[in-house]
Each structure stands twice: as C-alpha cells, then as structure tokens.
Amino acid sequence: MIRYECAVAATRGARDYQEDSAAFWPGGDTTIDVPVENAVQDTGFAVLADGMGGHTGGALASRIVCETFLQSAAVADLPSRDRLLASLEAANAALAAKVDESPMMAGMGSTLIGASFSGEGVAWVSVGDSPMYFFRRGDVVQLNEDHSLAPELDRLVAAGKLSAEDARRDSRRHMLRSAVTGDDIDLIDLPHAPIALEPGDFVLLASDGIATLDVAEISRIIQGYARDGATAVATALIRAIDAVREPHQDNATVLVVKVAAAG
C-alpha cells in the first residue's frame, strides 16, 4: 500500500491577516468530528481554500469550506469523483447557510482545491485560481484549471490581440470567473480519472500567493528538499516566498503531499 506524508506551511505575506486555510484527513491541523466507524477507509483527503471578503469574511469562508469539505469527504461512501463533487456541494451549501444566518457575511467566498489520495492515485475537484502542482523526477506541471481571467488574457496574447506586458499588468488578471460563494458555481474542474502516483512524487496544493515563485523555482525547491520530506519542502517554499520580499505579497499557503514507498 502506498503511504502519504503531508505538511502545511503558510505566510501572511504583506497582509496583516490570513484568509487561507488548509488541512488533510486523517490527521492534520483541523479537528474533524467524524466517528471512526463512519469514516471511509484507505483514502486520504487534502483541501486548501483561499478566502475572499476581508479579514473576517475571507478567513471564515475558507475555514467553513475546508472543514465542511473534509467532513463530507471522510464519510461519503461514493466513487471518488462523485465523493469529491458531493463534498464541494456540501461546502458551498455550508457557506449559503452561514450567509442566511448572518447576512452581514454576504459577499464572502473562497477558492477550493479538494484532492483524494488512494490506490488509484490522486483525483481532485477545484474552483477558483488556487493551483495544484504535480512533481515527478524534476518536472512540475499544474494539474487543475485556472478560473481567473489570466488564461483568457494569455489567449489574447497568443492570438496577437494583446501584448504580453499589457496582459501581465492588466488589473483584471486575478479576477475570478468562478468561486465557492453559496450560489451556483460557474466553473468546476473535476477530471474523469485520477492520476496514478508512484513513490517520490509530490502533489502541491497552494493559494495564489505562490505565484511569486515561477514553476522552475518550485521544481528546484522540491527537488532540493525531497529527501527531507513534506515538511521540509513546505517550509522551504514559504521561506523562498518570504525571501523575495514582494511589497504586495498576498497570503501564501502550501499543502505538500509526498508519496512515500509502500509500507
């Protein structure tokens, strides 16, 4: 059986508050009230959310999304893809219920990446612009779709309708086309089949604050700290982000999953 080693690290960046949340189950930083007899066995789940709505609303939204997603995923006796979608829907409904209960929270929302790890590999559901990366033997690729306006602007560049510099500086670049807000979700990334994993692979869930590092730097850091484990990789990534000293650095959170040798 493949074993998974997980770790979370974060920085507030240039902000004085933190709107990101991340956790994994079983174990991790979030306590989830799931009776052992009800839990789905032989599967682990990771979730990361980047909240929107200011200090109070964003932090609350990301926490609700993470906790509800994991609570649902841990007990839902469904095929992997259906379980991920059901857990996303549960998280979205929990936000809607919170806004109904506290109308002052209207407008809060969150991105979400939820991933399951099993003998089949890694499967995921995502909404928003929080990236999910896959590392194998020195190469890093982003697995999930980006639901911000950035891909649309980049397509205009490729078509010769916009300069690369204008696309990079466009104030709309980080606007979301889809988010978890309690309303209907416009775009959902939910692949039909999981990606098989092998020992030495890493899966990285991150908030968009990681964009301070390019993909080549992310790959270099993972490769450099891979033997030291998930905690070393997560810590090194956040340390590298802080070292850039970007004056407008957003919150950055990474959840790192290392695929260990079969035990």
N, C-alpha and C positions, 0 to 999 in steps of 0.2 A: 504494500500500500504506500502510495506517495505521501510524504509528510510536508506540511507547510509551516514556514516560520514567518511571523508577521510583526510589524512595528509601525508606529505612528510618530511623526515629528512635525513641529509647526513653528511658525514665526508670525508675529503680528505685522512685521514689516514697518512701514512708516505710519501705520494707523495706531490709535490708542485703544482699539477694541478688536476683538476676534469674532468673525462671523462664520468661520469654518468649523465643521465637526467631522469626525471620522472614527470608525470603530470596526471591530470584527467579532465574529462569533463562531465557535465558542471561545471564551476568553476575551481579553482586550480591556479597553478603558471604560466601556459602557456596561453597566449592570442591567441585564435584561431579565425580566420576570417570566422565565419560560420553564415550567416544570420539566424535569429531565425525562419523564415518561412520555411527554408530548413532543419532544424535540426530534427532528429528522436526523438520523444518524449518517455518518460517513460523508458529510458535506459541510464545508465551512463557507461563511459569507463575509464579505467585506463591503463597507459602504462609506462613501465620502460625500459631503454636501457643502456647498458654498452659499451661505445665506445672503438675502437681499432685504433691505428695508431698514437700514440704520442699525445702531448699536443694539437696541432691544429686539426689534423685529427680525433682523437677519440672524442673530445668534439663536433666537428662539426657533425660527423656521428650520434652520439646519439641524438643530438638536431634535426637533419633532420628527423630521424626515428620517434621520439616522435611526433613532430609537424605534420608530414605527416600522420602518423597513426591516430591521433585524428581527423584531418581534414576530412579524408576519412570516419572513423567510424561514425562521427557525422551526416553525410548526406546520407550515403548509405542506401537505402530502400531495404534491403535484409534480409533473415533469418539470425539469429545470427551467425551461423557457416560460412555462405558464406560472411557475412559482415566482420568478423574477417580476413578471408583469403584474401579478396579483399583489406583490409586496410594494411595487411602485404605486399602484392604485390605492392601497391602504395608506401609504404615506401622504398621498395627495388628499385623500378623504380626511385624514387627521388634521391637515392644515385648514381645510374648509371648516371643519368642526371648531377649530380654535378661533377662526375669524368670526364665526357665528356667535361664539361665546364671548369674544372680546372684540367688538367692531373697531376699536382703535388700532387693532393689528392689521386691518385691511391694507393690502399692498405689499405685505411681506411675501417672500417666496424663496426658492432655493434651486440650485442645480442639484443633480443627484447622479452618482455612479454607484450601482449595486452589482456586485460580482459574486458568483458562486464558484467554489473550487471542489472538484470531486474527481473520481477516477476517470471521468470523461474529459476532464480538462477544465478550462475557465470559460464561463459564459457570463454575459453581462446585459444590463439594461442601463441606459443613460439618457439624461435630459439636460440640456444646457451646454456650457463650454468647458466643463472640468475634464481634463484629458486623462486617458487611461493608456499607459505605455506598456509595451511588451519587449523584454530584453532577452536575447539569446546569442551567446557567443560573440559579444561585442557589437551587435546591431540592435538598434532601438527603433520601433515603429509605433505610431499611435493607432490603437485598435478602434476607438469609438469615433463617432461623428462629432463635429464641432457645430453646435447650434447657435453660434453667434453670427454676426454679419461678416466676420473675417473671411470665410470661404467665398462668399458672394463677391466681396471686393477683390479677392485674389483671382476669381474667374474673369472679372472685368480687366484685370491686368493682363491675364493670359490672352484675352481677346483683343488686346491693344486699345481698349477703350479708357484706360486709366493708367497713370504711371505708378510704378512700384512705390515711389516715395509718397505720392498722394494717398495711396491705399494704406500705407503704414501709418500715416499721420491722420487719417480720417477719424473724426471724433465718434463716428458710429461703429467703429471696428469691433468694439466689445459689447455692443448692444445684443441682447439675447433674442433669438427668434422663438425660443421655447424655454419654459421653466416650470417647476412644480409650484403652483400658487393656490391650489384648491379648486381652480376652474379646469375646464377641458385642457389637456396638454396637446399643443400643436404638433410637436415632433418628438418621436421616441426612437432611440436606437436600440434595437432588440434583434440581434443576429439569430439565424435559424439553427446554427450548430455551434457547439463550443470549440475552442482551440485546444488541441492536445498539448500537454505540458510534459517536460522532462526535467530531471534533476539539473540544477544550475540555472534554470530560467528564473527571471524575476518579472513580476507584474506590479506596476506602479499606478496607483490612483492618486490624483493630485488636484488641487484647486488651481485656478488660472494664474495665481501668483508665481507658479513655477516657470512662466513664460520668460522670466528674467534670464533663465539659462536656455541656451539653444540645445537641440537634440544631441548634437555631438558632445557637448559638455555633460549632459545627463548620462550618456553612454559611458563616457570616460570615468565618471564618478562611480557608477555602478560596477564597472569592470575593476576599478581600483580597490573597492571595498567589498567585493562579492564574497571573498573567502571569510570575511569577518562577520557576515550575516546581515539580516534585515535591519537590525537596529543601527549598525554601523553605516549602512547605505543611507537610511533615512536621515540620520544625524548629519552625514556629510553633505547631502543635498541641501538641507536647510542652512547649514553653515556656509555653503557656497553662495546661496541666495543672499544671505546677510552680508557676505564679504563684498558683493557688488556695490552696496550702499546706494541703491537706486532711491532717489529722493521721494518718489511717489510709489514705492513698493507696496503692493497690495498684500493682504494676508496670504500666506503660502502654507499649505499643509500637504504632507505626503503620507500615504499609507503604502508600505512596501511589503510585498509577499514574495518570499524566496521559496522556490521549490527545492526541497531537500531530497536526499537519497531515500529510497524506500526503506521503511523500518519494520 
